[in-house]
Amino acid sequence: MPEVTAPLSLLVFGGGWLGEAAAHEAVRRGGSAVLTSRDPARRAALQTGGLEAVDPTDAKGLAAAVARASAVLVTAPPEAGGCPGLAALIPAITASGAWPDWIGYVSSTAVYGDRDGGWAFEDDELNAASLEGARRVRAERDWLDEGQGMGLTVQIFRLPALYGPGRSPLERLRDGTARIVRKPGQVFNRIHVEDAVSGLFASMARPHPGRAYTLCDDEPAPADVVTAYAAERLGLPRPPEVDVDDPSVSDAMRRFYLDSKRLSNARTKAELGWRPKYPSWKDGLEAMIAET
C-alpha cells in the first residue's frame, strides 16, 4: 500500500469508530489528528486516548483545526437537512483561508440500492432503496458540487458493513445476541476496519478529485453463512434462526437485508494501488479469533 510521504495533519469530522481508527493511523505515521464530537464525554475519551478533539459547533475551534489540516475526512452520517460536515466545514475553510489538500467523504454502498444479487460498480446509476441511502446520495452530490465549485480535492468512499475487533459476529455469538437471519438469495460484502483505513490513506497518497471508490472485501457472502462459520470456529451452538422482521433483529441489521448485491473494488485496486489485508471475511474472522 502506498504511504503518505509527508507528515499528515488530519481533521476527522465525526469521532466514531472509523474516524478514531483513521486518526490513530495518522499519528502512527508521524502526523497529527483532530476529531470532532458534539458529546463532551466522547471528546474527553478521545483526548484520554491521545487524540485531540473539538466541538464542531465551536466555529473558531473548528476553523483553527481546518487551518492546520492537510487532509479532511468526513465520517459523520447525513441528517435530514444534509451532511453536517459540509454545513460546518465549508464556512470553516472559508474563514480559515486554508485549503486542505484532500477531502474524503465516507458514504455507504446503500446508494447502489438493490441489485438482486448482481454486481454494483461506481459508475452505475445510484438507486438507493432506503432513507439512509437517499441521504447518502444527496450528501455525495453536495460534496462533489461544492468541491468542483471551490476547487477542492473531494473523493467519495462507499463502504458496506464495517467489522473488526469488538464489532463482529464473534462478539454477538459470545454474548448470546447473535441470530441467523435467512433471506434466500441475499448477499453482500463487508470490510475490515483496518482495510477501510488503509484505503483512505491510499487515496491520500494518490488523490483523484471527484472520484468515487467502493472499499470492500473480495468475497461477497450471505450473512447466515458468515454467522454459522463463526459459531463453528468458536465451538458454540448455531444461534436461532429468525425472520428478518423479527423484533430481535435490530433496525441497523435489518437495513443490510434490504439490498442484495455484489460489490466490485476493481477501481480502488487499479487507481489507488490498494489491496485488502483481509480479502475474505474468513481472513478477518480468523485473525480476530487468533488474537483472543
C-alpha positions as CSV (number, residue, x, y, z in Angstrom):
1,M,0.0,0.0,0.0
2,P,1.4,3.4,-0.8
3,E,2.5,5.6,2.1
4,V,1.7,9.2,2.5
5,T,5.2,10.7,2.4
6,A,4.8,14.0,4.3
7,P,3.6,14.1,7.9
8,L,-0.1,14.3,7.8
9,S,-2.3,16.7,9.7
10,L,-5.7,15.0,9.6
11,L,-9.1,16.5,10.7
12,V,-11.8,14.0,11.1
13,F,-15.4,15.3,11.1
14,G,-17.0,12.6,13.2
15,G,-15.5,11.0,16.2
16,G,-16.9,7.5,15.7
17,W,-15.1,4.1,15.3
18,L,-13.8,4.6,11.8
19,G,-12.8,8.2,12.4
20,E,-10.9,7.3,15.5
21,A,-9.1,4.4,13.7
22,A,-8.1,6.8,10.9
23,A,-6.9,9.4,13.4
24,H,-4.7,6.8,15.2
25,E,-3.2,5.7,11.8
26,A,-2.3,9.4,11.1
27,V,-0.5,9.6,14.4
28,R,1.2,6.2,13.8
29,R,2.6,7.6,10.6
30,G,4.2,10.5,12.4
31,G,1.4,13.0,11.8
32,S,-1.3,14.5,13.9
33,A,-5.1,14.3,14.1
34,V,-8.1,16.2,15.4
35,L,-11.6,14.7,15.6
36,T,-14.9,16.4,16.2
37,S,-17.7,15.3,18.5
38,R,-20.7,17.2,20.0
39,D,-20.6,14.9,23.0
40,P,-18.3,16.2,25.8
41,A,-17.8,12.7,27.2
42,R,-16.7,11.4,23.8
43,R,-14.3,14.3,23.4
44,A,-12.8,13.5,26.8
45,A,-12.5,9.8,25.9
46,L,-10.7,10.7,22.6
47,Q,-8.3,13.0,24.5
48,T,-7.7,10.3,27.0
49,G,-6.7,8.1,24.1
50,G,-4.1,10.6,23.0
51,L,-6.1,12.4,20.3
52,E,-7.2,16.0,20.0
53,A,-10.9,16.7,19.9
54,V,-13.1,19.7,19.1
55,D,-16.7,20.6,19.3
56,P,-18.0,21.0,15.7
57,T,-20.4,23.8,16.9
58,D,-17.3,25.8,18.1
59,A,-16.8,27.8,14.9
60,K,-13.5,29.3,16.0
61,G,-12.1,26.0,17.2
62,L,-13.2,24.2,14.0
63,A,-11.7,26.9,11.8
64,A,-8.4,26.6,13.7
65,A,-8.4,22.8,13.2
66,V,-9.2,23.3,9.5
67,A,-6.3,25.8,9.2
68,R,-3.9,23.1,10.4
69,A,-5.3,20.3,8.3
70,S,-3.7,18.9,5.2
71,A,-6.4,16.3,4.9
72,V,-10.1,16.3,6.0
73,L,-12.1,13.1,6.5
74,V,-15.9,13.3,6.9
75,T,-17.4,10.2,8.6
76,A,-20.5,11.8,10.2
77,P,-23.7,10.4,8.8
78,P,-26.0,12.7,6.9
79,E,-29.1,14.2,8.6
80,A,-32.4,15.3,7.2
81,G,-31.0,18.7,6.2
82,G,-27.9,17.2,4.5
83,C,-24.4,16.5,5.5
84,P,-23.5,18.2,8.8
85,G,-19.8,18.1,7.8
86,L,-20.5,20.1,4.7
87,A,-22.5,22.6,6.6
88,A,-19.8,23.2,9.2
89,L,-16.6,22.7,7.2
90,I,-17.2,24.9,4.1
91,P,-17.7,28.0,6.3
92,A,-14.6,26.9,8.4
93,I,-12.5,26.6,5.3
94,T,-13.6,30.0,4.1
95,A,-13.0,31.6,7.5
96,S,-9.6,30.0,7.9
97,G,-8.4,30.8,4.4
98,A,-6.8,27.4,4.3
99,W,-7.5,24.8,1.6
100,P,-6.9,21.1,2.5
101,D,-5.0,19.0,0.0
102,W,-7.5,16.2,0.3
103,I,-11.1,15.8,1.4
104,G,-12.7,12.4,1.8
105,Y,-16.4,11.8,2.3
106,V,-17.3,8.4,3.7
107,S,-20.6,7.2,2.1
108,S,-22.4,3.9,2.1
109,T,-22.9,1.2,-0.5
110,A,-26.6,1.7,0.3
111,V,-26.5,4.3,-2.5
112,Y,-26.5,1.5,-5.1
113,G,-29.8,0.1,-3.9
114,D,-30.8,-3.5,-4.6
115,R,-29.1,-5.4,-7.4
116,D,-30.9,-8.7,-6.9
117,G,-27.5,-10.3,-6.2
118,G,-25.8,-8.7,-9.2
119,W,-22.7,-6.6,-9.3
120,A,-22.5,-2.9,-8.4
121,F,-19.9,-0.6,-9.8
122,E,-19.1,3.1,-9.0
123,D,-20.4,4.4,-12.4
124,D,-23.7,2.6,-12.1
125,E,-26.8,4.7,-11.7
126,L,-27.5,5.2,-8.0
127,N,-30.8,3.7,-6.8
128,A,-31.0,3.9,-3.1
129,A,-33.9,1.9,-1.6
130,S,-33.8,3.4,1.9
131,L,-34.0,6.8,3.5
132,E,-30.4,6.4,4.8
133,G,-29.2,5.6,1.3
134,A,-31.1,8.5,-0.3
135,R,-29.5,10.9,2.2
136,R,-26.1,9.5,1.3
137,V,-26.8,10.1,-2.4
138,R,-27.6,13.7,-1.6
139,A,-24.6,14.2,0.6
140,E,-22.3,12.7,-2.1
141,R,-23.7,15.1,-4.7
142,D,-23.5,18.1,-2.4
143,W,-19.8,17.4,-1.6
144,L,-18.9,16.8,-5.3
145,D,-20.7,20.0,-6.3
146,E,-19.0,22.1,-3.6
147,G,-15.6,20.6,-4.4
148,Q,-15.9,21.4,-8.0
149,G,-17.2,24.9,-7.3
150,M,-14.4,25.7,-4.8
151,G,-11.6,23.8,-6.4
152,L,-11.3,21.3,-3.6
153,T,-10.0,17.8,-4.0
154,V,-13.0,15.8,-2.9
155,Q,-13.3,12.0,-3.1
156,I,-16.2,9.7,-2.2
157,F,-15.7,6.3,-0.4
158,R,-18.6,3.9,-0.4
159,L,-18.4,1.3,2.4
160,P,-20.5,-1.8,3.1
161,A,-20.8,-3.4,6.6
162,L,-17.8,-2.5,8.7
163,Y,-16.4,-5.0,11.2
164,G,-13.3,-5.5,13.3
165,P,-12.2,-6.3,16.8
166,G,-15.0,-5.7,19.2
167,R,-17.6,-5.3,16.5
168,S,-18.2,-8.6,14.6
169,P,-20.3,-11.8,14.7
170,L,-17.8,-13.2,17.2
171,E,-18.9,-10.8,20.0
172,R,-22.6,-11.3,19.3
173,L,-22.1,-15.1,19.4
174,R,-20.2,-14.9,22.7
175,D,-22.8,-12.7,24.4
176,G,-25.7,-14.7,23.1
177,T,-27.3,-11.9,20.9
178,A,-26.4,-13.4,17.5
179,R,-29.2,-14.5,15.2
180,I,-29.2,-16.3,11.9
181,V,-31.4,-14.2,9.6
182,R,-32.2,-16.1,6.5
183,K,-33.3,-14.3,3.3
184,P,-32.9,-16.5,0.2
185,G,-30.6,-15.1,-2.4
186,Q,-29.4,-12.3,-0.1
187,V,-25.6,-11.5,-0.4
188,F,-23.4,-8.6,0.4
189,N,-19.7,-7.6,1.0
190,R,-18.0,-6.4,4.1
191,I,-14.8,-4.6,5.0
192,H,-12.5,-4.8,8.0
193,V,-11.9,-1.5,9.7
194,E,-8.1,-1.8,9.0
195,D,-8.8,-2.2,5.3
196,A,-11.1,0.8,5.3
197,V,-8.5,3.0,6.9
198,S,-5.7,1.7,4.5
199,G,-8.0,2.5,1.5
200,L,-8.5,6.1,2.7
201,F,-4.7,6.6,3.2
202,A,-4.1,5.1,-0.2
203,S,-6.3,7.8,-1.7
204,M,-4.4,10.5,0.2
205,A,-1.3,9.3,-1.5
206,R,-3.0,9.2,-4.9
207,P,-5.8,11.7,-5.0
208,H,-8.3,11.7,-7.8
209,P,-10.6,14.8,-7.5
210,G,-14.3,13.9,-7.9
211,R,-13.7,10.2,-8.0
212,A,-15.9,7.6,-6.1
213,Y,-14.4,4.4,-4.8
214,T,-16.0,1.3,-3.3
215,L,-14.0,0.0,-0.4
216,C,-14.9,-3.7,0.2
217,D,-13.5,-7.1,0.5
218,D,-13.2,-9.6,-2.3
219,E,-15.8,-12.2,-1.2
220,P,-19.5,-11.3,-1.0
221,A,-21.4,-13.8,1.1
222,P,-24.8,-14.4,2.8
223,A,-24.9,-13.2,6.4
224,D,-26.2,-16.6,7.6
225,V,-23.1,-18.3,6.1
226,V,-20.8,-16.0,8.0
227,T,-22.5,-16.4,11.3
228,A,-22.7,-20.1,11.0
229,Y,-19.0,-20.3,10.2
230,A,-18.1,-18.1,13.1
231,A,-20.2,-20.2,15.5
232,E,-18.4,-23.4,14.3
233,R,-15.0,-21.9,14.7
234,L,-15.8,-20.7,18.3
235,G,-17.2,-24.1,19.2
236,L,-20.6,-22.5,20.0
237,P,-24.0,-23.7,19.0
238,R,-25.6,-22.2,16.0
239,P,-27.8,-19.3,17.0
240,P,-31.5,-19.4,16.5
241,E,-32.9,-18.6,13.1
242,V,-35.3,-15.7,12.8
243,D,-37.2,-13.9,10.2
244,V,-35.9,-10.5,9.0
245,D,-38.9,-8.8,10.6
246,D,-38.5,-10.4,14.0
247,P,-38.3,-7.8,16.8
248,S,-34.9,-9.3,17.9
249,V,-33.4,-8.1,14.6
250,S,-32.1,-4.5,15.1
251,D,-33.0,-1.8,12.7
252,A,-29.4,-1.4,11.7
253,M,-29.1,-5.1,10.8
254,R,-32.4,-5.1,9.1
255,R,-31.2,-2.4,6.7
256,F,-28.5,-4.7,5.5
257,Y,-31.2,-7.1,4.3
258,L,-33.0,-4.5,2.1
259,D,-30.4,-4.9,-0.6
260,S,-28.7,-7.9,-2.2
261,K,-25.6,-7.1,-4.3
262,R,-22.0,-8.0,-5.0
263,L,-19.6,-5.1,-4.9
264,S,-16.5,-4.6,-7.1
265,N,-13.4,-3.0,-5.7
266,A,-11.5,-3.2,-9.0
267,R,-11.3,0.6,-9.5
268,T,-9.9,1.1,-6.0
269,K,-7.2,-1.5,-6.6
270,A,-6.3,-0.2,-10.0
271,E,-6.2,3.5,-9.3
272,L,-5.0,3.6,-5.7
273,G,-2.8,0.5,-5.6
274,W,-4.8,-0.7,-2.6
275,R,-5.1,-4.4,-1.6
276,P,-7.2,-5.5,1.4
277,K,-5.2,-7.2,4.2
278,Y,-8.3,-9.3,4.8
279,P,-9.6,-10.1,1.3
280,S,-12.2,-12.6,2.7
281,W,-14.5,-12.4,5.7
282,K,-12.9,-15.6,6.8
283,D,-9.5,-14.0,6.8
284,G,-10.8,-11.2,9.1
285,L,-12.6,-13.5,11.5
286,E,-9.6,-15.9,11.7
287,A,-7.3,-13.0,12.5
288,M,-9.6,-11.9,15.4
289,I,-10.0,-15.4,16.7
290,A,-6.2,-15.8,16.8
291,E,-5.9,-12.6,18.8
292,T,-8.3,-13.8,21.6
